[in-house]
Amino acid sequence: MRAAALLLALASAIALTACHNSRDTVDLLGREWQGNAIAYSGYRTGQSPKTDVRPSQEQVEEDLRILARNWRLIRVYSPDRHGEDVLEIIRRENLDLRVMLGIWLDREPGYEPDNAEQIANGIRLANEYEDVVVAVNVGNEVLIEWTEHPVLEEQVIRYVRQVREAVTQPVTVADNYVWWRDYGATLAREVDFITMHTYPLWERKDIDEGLSYTIANYEEVRIAHPGKTIVIGEAGWATYTEGNLHVPYGGDEDKQQRYYRELTDWARENQITVFWFEAFDEPWKGTGTEGYWGLFTVDRKAKPAMQSLYPELKADGPTSPAYPERIEATGPDLAVAFRADLAAALVDGSINHLGPGVTMSGAVPLESADGGRALRLTFTGESWGGVYFILGAYDASATDAIAMRLKISGEVTALELKLQDQESGTRSVNIMGYEKETGEDGWRSFSVPLTEFGEIDLTRLTQFGLWNPGDQVQEFVPCELLVDDIRFE
């Protein structure tokens, strides 16, 4: 007998209406409607899934006891040892929590054996912990174009079918709302419900637009898939942001508190399951924006959004970093990396590095006779990362190419050059295929025709970037990158 059937149905239970082999009506939240749920990953300082240093069972139990005071449904991302610890402890300690179990899919081609192991472990745990696992999620953001671990939709569908045949819980796939809105019709017929992500903060919305933008994203997906149950699998607000992929100083403790209150109230009033992202800060994701989405700090101190519920966990001071003085993109040190007209178009403080795999050292002297200065980026090779240069709405329609000089230390054969406009999203090409010249000093000149970026609006470019140096098998590689003489020509 399926685990979810053991839960008492609500009068307004959620009907999951898959077009084939439809699962029975399922109440994902169990006995009590909460209106909210939460994403949980328990990695603390010095721990990381990349290094296989995982939280102890004692630490996981501490976390789950904190969460069980306010939530009934949590989301975990992998059926690895950490995910299994979560399920084991919930059952052993008889905690009033249920789990949407994630199956992590990594980049294909390249990680097929790892993905097969994830599928097998996910099926095993869903069946072994049928009383705890109420839904299974196959893949997290593997379909949206900007993903760092893409898997073809056809393969995702094969994985979904494999899991659905082997478990009794409803099965879903989690991805960005844009993908579900624009491309999700086929996959929607395969899953029992849709799991969408929405982040107003990443789309340069400030707090006054936060909830309304979230609702608009949800409605767009709902209209695209009438009759289908839709769960918001990730929505949240960081308490610190780095760079200008957000409004200036968009991350803020008070803004998080407001968004949490508004989003939770809306979810409860409309009986929509919303997983807040996330429970605790995770330093392994980086010292910038990615590390500060938690409602609690990495030391398990309550941020303002949680302090009324957890007064004993209230911190003595701020729970997030103070903002440092920003680097002005048009200042005397960094502007020299750009031709004058492009430097003038960069918005205030707009050189923004993101991801755990990259650091930015600012402007450094060029190793060349002209004695100028260039931007230096250091890539660890251990994870994704890159840099964006944020434009207001730059008009490059009178130009034919984007060009720059690079000096690369490391065996790099792939480096993503990204362009983005205000409407159609990001387009990427491998800049390494467009080298024009290598000088005796090691500087290499590149020029990429703008036609290579497809149907992008050249009259309103919002940003361009350099991302993810890699090798021929699409693995990240360590390198130092000097960037100079960026221009549209």
Order of alpha helices (4+ residues) and beta strands (2+ residues): beta-alpha-beta-alpha-beta-alpha-beta-alpha-beta-alpha-alpha-beta-alpha-beta-alpha-beta-alpha-beta-beta-beta-beta-beta-beta-beta-beta-beta-beta-beta
